[in-house]
Amino acid sequence: MLDVKLRSLIRIAAFATAVAVLAVPAHAAIYHSTFDPLDFLGFANFSVGSNCLSPDGLKLNNGITCTVDWLDATVTLTNSPSPATLTFSYGAFLPSIGAVTAVDILSGELTGVVSTPIGPVVIAGDPTPAFNGSFALEFSHAIVNLYRDGVLAATADARFTRVPEPGTLELMLAAVGVAWIARRRQHRTP
């Protein structure tokens, strides 16, 4: 009797696993990048096609064998040691497929982005002089560069994290629910 229950449980787990694997979308993965040095911080989001994630290495964003879209970016300037900050978005320049020229892939995950500079966002008339100028943003593998008036002003290390697809968790829970219902029905039959 225990052997029958164990086999039934294994079949249900295999079914739930199969549904969960099929729930993973094949078209693209969203990656969230954060960077936080002393004088500026921010984030950027990228849509990386599944055709880019295998095999490992540097992949050119050519739109055929690898497709990457820079979705958005926000930067916050800081003026240490004062508490003054200024946050702005590169929304006027993004999303953009052309801004990303290549990506670094390691173990099937995004580890770096190579881009042309986006922007500049022009800020004038701010009471903090450090916040006035034209600011462009660029990724160079795992480094983020911030340019002020065309001159490199600051760099930061970028960290990339894969964002779970919103529907994946729901599909996994649905698979477990279907397996539970199937098990309940199996117990009801004589």
N, C-alpha and C positions, 0 to 999 in steps of 0.2 A: 504494500500500500504506500509506504514512504517512497519507494522507487517510482511509482506512478505519479505521485505528487511532485517529486523532484523533476521528472521529465516534463511534466506539464508546466512547471514554473520556468524551466529552461526554455521551452518553446515560447512562452509568453515574453520572456526577457529578450529572446532573439527577435521576435516580432517587433517589440518596442524599439529595439536598437536599430532594426532595418528601417522603420518609419523615421526615426530620428536622423539617420544618415541621409535618407532621401529628403529630409526637410532642409538640409543645408543648400542655400541657393548657389547656382553654378555661375551666375553672371558677374558678380563683383563683390568685393569686401570693402567696408568702410574702415578707414584707419584714422584715429585721432592722434594728433601730435601735440605735445606740450613742450615748452621751453621756458626756462626761468633763471636767467642770470641776474646779476645785481641791478643793472640799469634798464632792463626791459624784460617783459615776460609776455607770454601769449599762447595761442593755440592755432592749429590749422587742421583741416579735415581733407582727406583724399579718398577718392573712389578708385580702387585698384581692381582691374579685371582679373578674373580667375586665370586667364591666359598668361598673366605676368608672374604668378606665384609658384610656378614650377617650370623648369628646374632652378636651382639657386644661381645667383650671380647678378651682374649688372644687366638690366633689361632696358633697351631703348623704347621710349613711348612713341611708337610709330602708328598706333591706331589699328594695327592688323594683328601682329603677334603679341602685342602688349598695349593695353589701353589704360591710361591713368588720367583722372580728372581732378584738378585742385578745386575743391568745393568752396571753402571759405577760410578766412584767417582774421584774427583779431590780435592786436598788440596793445599792451599797456606800458607806457613809458613811466619810469620812476625818477625822481630827482633826490637822491640820497644826499645828506641825511634828513632832508625835509620830508614830510609826509605827502608832498604833492605828487599826484599821478595824473595821467591823461590816457584815456583808452580810445582807440579808433579801429575801424574795420576796413578791410580791403574788399568789401562787398561790391564796389563799383567795378572791380577788375576780375571778379570771380563769379561763377565757376569758369574754369578755363582748362581745356585739354592741352592747348599749346604752351602753357607756362611750364609744364613738367616735361623735361627732356629725357629723363631716365629714372629708374628706381633700383635700389639694392634689395635683393631678396636673399634671406638666409633661413634655412629650415622651413621654407614655404611661407615665411612671414616678411612683411615690409620692415626693413631696418634703415633705409635711407632714401632720400628724394634728391634729385638733381633738377634744379629749375633755373629759369631766367628770372631776373628781378621783376617783381610785380609792383605796381604803383607808379609814381610816388603819390602818397597822400600828403597834400600840402596843408600845413597848419601855420596860420599867421595871426598875430595879435594876442597870443596867449601871454598872461602875466609872467609865466616862468620862461625865461629865455631858452632853456634847454629843450623846450617843447615846440619851438618855432623852427620851421624848415620843411623840406620835402623828404618824406621817409619812404624808402623802398625796402622790400623784404625778399630774401632769397634763401633757398635751401641748397646746401652743398653736401650731399650725402647725409650724415647725421649731425651736421652743423647748420645753424640758422644764422644768417648775416642780416644785420639791419644797417642800411645806408642812410646817412643824413646829408642832404644836398650833394649826393653823388659820391660821398666819401664813406668808407667803412667806419661805422660808429661803434658797433658792438657785435659780439658773436655769442652764441649759446649752443649747448648740446640739445639735440632734439630726441625725444622719446616717442616711439610709435606704439600704439595699442589698438588691437583690432576691436571694433565695436560690434557686439552681437547683433545679428539681424533681429528686428522686433518680432517677426513671426516664428522664429526658430524655437523659442521657449514654449510658445503656445502649441506648436506642433508636437513637441516632445511630450508635453502634458497630455495632449489629446491621444497620443500613442499609448501612454500608460493607462489612460482611462478606457480606451478600447480594449486593451489587454485585460484590464480588471473586469470589464463587462463580459468578455469572452470566457474568462475563468469562472465568473458567477454562473453563466449559462451552462457551462460544462458541469458544474456541481449540481445543478437542478435536474439534469437528465438522469433517469434511473439506470 
